[in-house]
């Protein structure tokens, strides 16, 4: 355990790089990220200068952020433990240490260089079957109440081998999703293996109705926490978003049954135009039920079920912020994880002015720190691009039934997709653009597929989107 009476600083070989949405810890020599973090921890990491005791830093943060000291200590201990290989700890002042260097905006390295040497995060989508019919499902899952007996995902034995490799190479976190992973008939066996793997962070998500007896079986299998998706405390709105009547009541019962079984329940909510303005009701409901954490994320586009009208309007998000700011001080046990709402950033990201929208594009992290495993065991590029479209566009990189994680991660096909190759864009306006390589790290294949049915076209958010601008660039 890291002591409160120690000093800590970032090793001189590493630097912090902050984009609009993520914070990366990178090697200075190569630029490769070794960890991807929430931007919310940036101020904390910048205080690790080696001249203040960790205990003093924690006390200061507990007061300024109005977080119970014990709760903050546990979270920071977990963070520092996961980052320990990149930090220096000492019982004495670290006299030659300095505050960590922070790079904001464009990263001064070639886009291939920012691919980590190994996957830091692994997502296993173990089935494409789901007992809900959510109107915003990015995967376009198959709606069914039946279990998935297709036997396409990894066998229990093969899954155990892959988890061992994850542990051996230092994977930081695993997410198990779908579809709904609880629709897989072997989910209890997978959970048992995950609980035995000793991988630091494992998250399993569900919306399925789980009776009390089954919740107890998950507890016996070693499940310590589970994430349940619920978007609203309004039954009608919740049922609309989940695509079926009675879904709200079943999800609430599921939360109760997992809590009764002694399993920590976290809830994830998608912020849409339908649920933003009454979000405080959900916060109050979940705290009353003993849920430990509520995480919220903005609705985003996908190749699955995409409804343009679900994007929240700025005025709705302003109301949401007022609600959250008003209710947060009264919360006793529920921890809120809300996305940053910077009004100017949100307006600019969705601006009708393509010049502005282009500037506010995010860096794409696909296959740079995270690896995605599909329900058939293949490895894909982006969770928001369906498997059929991934196959069609050459965005499948291997198969875990027969290959190792590292074999796929280091494969020429992955390096090829991350390397700016103007030949793939021959015949498009991108091919003659002098900003092609600079643009590539912010290029979104999802946006291009949605607009043109191919990833190798201009990004719809590119500032040189029309012919006139591209001719200027060529000249």
N, C-alpha and C positions, 0 to 999 in steps of 0.2 A: 504494500500500500504506500502511495506517495504521501510524504509527511507535510503537514502544514508549516513546519519550521525549516523547510528547505527553500533554496533559491532555484529558480528555473529560467532558462532562456532557450531560444531556438538556436540549433547548431548553425555555424557560419556557412555551411554548405547549402542552406535552404533559404527560400524566399516565399513570401505570400503574394498570390496573384488574385485580385478580386475582380470578377466580372459583375454584370448587373444582377445576376441571380445566384452565383456560387462563389465560394472562396476555395482556392486551390493552394496546397502546400507543394512547392516545386523545387526540384534540384536546380541550383544555379548553373551548374556546368552544362547540363543537357536540356533543361527546361521541362523535364518530364514531371508530371504531377505524381505525388506519392500519397496524397489524400485529398478528398473532395469534401468540403464542409459547408455548413450554412453560413451566410454572410453575417448572421447574428453573433457569431463568436469572434469576429474580426477585432473589435475593441479589446476584448479580453486577451487574445493572443498578443496584441501589440503591447500589453503591459508586462509581458514576460521578458524583462530586460536584464534579469540576473541580479538586480540590486534591491528587490523587495521580497519579503517572505511571502510564500503562497498564502499563508493564513491571513496576512494583512490584505492581500489582494482580494481574497474571497469575502472578507468582512466589508470591504469598501463596495464591492459589487452587490452584495446582499442588501446593503442599505440603499444604494442608488437605484437598483432595479426592483426594490421592494419584493425580494424573493427570500423565503426562509433560508437561513444560513445552512442548515443541514441538507435541505433539498438541493441548494446550489452546490454545496461541497460534493455531494454524491455525483452530480452531473459533471462537474469539472474533473473530479477524480477519474471518471469513466473516459472523458475526453483526453486527458493527459496520458492515461494508460495506453489508449489506442495510438497516441502520437509519440510514445516514449522513445522509439528508435531515432526520432528526429529532434529530440530535446536533450538538453544538458541539465542535470540536477546536481546540486551541491549543498552541503551543510554550511558553507561559507559564501560570502559575497563573491560573485563571479565578476571580477574587476575589469576584465577585458571584453565583457559582453556589451552589446548594444541592442537597442530596440529592433525588433524584426523589420526587415525592409518590406514595404508594401507596394506592389505594382497595381495600378488601377487602369482599366481600359485595355487597349491592345497589348498583347503579350509579344515581347521582342524575340520570338523564336519561330522557326518553321513549324507549320501546323502538325506535321508528322511527329515532331520532337515532343509535343505535349501529350503523346500517348504514353501511359505508364508502362513500366516493364512487365507488369502482371495485372490482371483484373483486380480492382479493389472491391468491386461490388458485383454480385451475381444475382440475377433475377431468374427464378425458375417459374415459368408459366406452365404448370403441370397438366392443365386441361383447358379446352376451349368451351366446356359445358358450364352453364350457370343457371341457377334456379331463379334468377331475376332477369328482367328484360329492360335494363336501364336505357333510357333514351339517349344517354351520352356515352355509351360503352365504346371505348377507343378500340377494343379488340373485335367488336361485332360478334360477341360470343353466341354460341348456340343456346337458345332458351329451352330448358328442359328440367323437369323434376327428377329425371332418372340419373343414376350414377353413370360415369364415363367408363364403359367397359371396352374401349377401343384398344387398350394395351399399347398405345403409341409412345407414351412417355417411358423414361428409363425404368428398368426393373429395380426392385428394392436393392438387389445386390450391386447393380451398376451405380445406382444413386449413392450407395455407401462408398464406393470407390471414388466418385466425383467429389463427395464431401471431404474425404481424406485428402485429396489433392488440394481442395480449397483451403483446408487447414495448413497443409504443408507449405503452400506458396504465400500464405498470409492474407487471404481474403478478409476484408474488414467487416463485411455485412452481407447477409443473404436475405432476399425477399422471395416469398413463395406466394404466387398469385395464379391468375387464370384469365378467363373464366373464373370460376370459384373453386379453389383447391379442395374444398370440402366435398366437392362432387366427384373426387377421385376415390375409388374404392380402397386404395392402399394408403390413404392419407395418414392414418394412425401410425403405420409403420414408418412412413417418411418423417413424421413428427418425432418418433422415438429416436431415429438416427440423427436428426437435427439437434435434439436435446443432448445427445451424447457426443456431438462433434466438437464442443468447446469453442465454436466460432463465436466471437464477442457479441454480434448483433444479428438476431434472426427474427424476421417479421413475417407472420402469416396473416393474410387478409381474407375476410369472408362477409357475405350478406345472407348466408344460408340460415334457415331456421334450424337451431340446434336444441334438442330437448335436454333436460337435466341429466339424464343417464349418459348421453353421449358426451356432454361437457365433462363429466367425471372421468370418462375413459380418456379424454384428452389430457386431463390432469395426471392420470396414471401413466400416460405415455411420456410425461415429462414436460408438457407445455406449460410455460410460465406466464406468457402474455400473448394476447391476440389482438389484431386490429379489426374492428367491425365498421363497416361503412354505413353511415346514416347522415343524410343531408339536411333534414329539417325535423322540427318538433311538431309541425303541422301535418297531421295524418294525410290529408288530401294531397299536399305538395309532395310529401315523401313518397306516396304511392305513385304519383305521376312520374317522378324522377326514376323510380325503380320499375316502372312499367307494369304494375299489377296491383289490384286491390288487395288489401290486407297485409301487404309487405311490411308496412310500418309496425304493426302490432307484432308480427313475427320477429322482426329485428330487435325490438325492445325486449321481448321475452328471451331472445338469445343472449343479449347483454346481461340480463338478470341471471340466466342459468350459468354462464361462464363466471360471473362474479360469485355466485353461490358455491361454485366448485373451487373457489380460491385462485382463480386465474386473473391476472391483471388485464383489464380491458382498456384498450385505447380505441378511439373513434376517429375515423377520417371522414371529412366532408368536402364535397366539391361545391365551390361557390359559383352559382349561376344567377341569371336574372330572376329566377323563381324563388330563391330562398335567401337572398342577401338581406332583405329589409326586415326579416323576422328572425335573424340568426341568434339574437340574444335568448330567445325561448329555448333553442337547442342547447345553448351553454348552460342555462339553468337546469334543464332536464337532466343532462348528463352528470352535472355535479351532484344532483339529488340521488342519482343511481350509483354513485361511487366510481364512476369512470375516472381514470387517472390522467388521461391526456386527450385533448381534442386538437387534431391537426386539420387545417383547412388549406385548400389549394384552389387557384383559379381554374375555371373550366377552360380547356384548350382544344384546338382543332385536332382531328385525327382522320385516318382513312376508314375508321369504323362508322359508328352512328354519330354523325356530326350535325348539329342543329345551330345555325348561325345565331338565332335569336336567344340562345342560352348565354351568350357572352354578357356579363354584367355591364351596365352603363356606369359612367363615372359618378353620377349622382347617387346611384345605388350603393356604390362602394364608399362614398362619403358618409352615407347613413350607416352603413355597416361599421365604419371606423368609430363613429360616435357611440354606437351601441357597445362595441367591444371596449372602448376606453371608459365608458360609464360603468360597465359591469365588472371589469377586471379587478378593481380594488376590493370587491366584496367576495371574491372567490377564495375558498379556504383549502380545497383539496384538488380541484381540477386545474391542470396546467394547460394553458392555451398556446398553440403554435400557429400563429396567423401569418400569411404571406405579407411581406412589406407592401404597404400601399403608399406609394409616392405619387400624388395626383399627376404631377407633370410627366413622370416616367410612364404611367399607365396611359395617359392621353397621347403621348408621343409614340408609344409602341403600337397603338392602333390608329395613328393619325392618317387622315386622307392624303396628306402630303408624303409622297414616297421618299423624298429626300430625308425627311425626319424619321420616317419608319425604318429606313435602311440603317441609319446611325444607331438606332436602338435595338437592332437585331442582337440576339444572344449568341454566344459561342456554343456550338453544338458539341455535346460531350459523348455522342454515340461512339462506341468501340474505342474510347480513349481511357476511360476508367471503369466502365461497366460492361458486362457481358450479359446478353439476353438469350435464355434458353427457351425455345418454343415447345408447345405440347407434344410434338413428335420427336423431340430431342435434338433438332437442328438449332444452330446458333444464328440469330438474325441481327439486323442492324439497329432497328428502332421499334419500340413497343407500339408506337402509334401508327406504324405501317403494317397492315395485315400480312399474314403469311403468304397468301396468294400473290399479293403485290410485291412482296419481298422476293419471292421466287422469280416472278416475271422480270424484275429489274436487277437481278444479280446481286441481291442483298442478303443471301444466305452464305455463310462462310465455313460451315463444317457441320459435323454430326457427332454428338457426345456418345451415341451408341458405340461408335468405333474409334473416336479420337479423344485425346485428353484436352483439358481446358487450355493448357499452354501451347499445345500443338496448333489449336485453332487461333489462339490469341496472336501467335507469332507467324501465322500463315501469310504467304504472299498476297492472298486475296484481301486480307484486312489492310495490309500496308498499301495495297493498290487503291482501295477505296478512300483512304485517308490522304493520299498523295495527290496534289493538284495536277491533273493530267488533261491538258487542253484538247487532246485528241478525242476524248470521250464527248466533248462538246462541239465537235466539228459540225458545221452547218447551223450553229446557233450564234446569237449575238455575243455570247460569252467568249467564243473562240478568239476574237480579235480585241478583247478588252484588256487594257494594260493593268487593270486592277484585279485580274483574275486570281492570282495567288493570294493577294491580300484579302480578297473577298471570301476565299474558300472556307476558312474556319467558321465563318458565320453563315455559310450556305446551309439551307434547310432542305434536305431531300423530300421531307414530308410536304412542304409547301409546293415544291415543284411537281410532285406526283399528283397532288390534289388539283393543280392548275393545268398540267400538261400530260399527265399520265406517264411521266418518265422523270427520274431524278436528274437526268443529264440535260437540263434546260435551265434557262435563267431563273433565278430566285424571284418570285413575284414581289418580294419586298426590296429588290435591288433598286438603287437610285438611278441606274442607267437602264431602266426597264424598256423604254421605247427606242425605236430605230434612230431617232434624231440624236439622242444623247450618246448612243453607242458609236455613231459615226464621228461624233466629236472626239470621243476617246480614241478611236482608230487613227484619226488625223493627228 
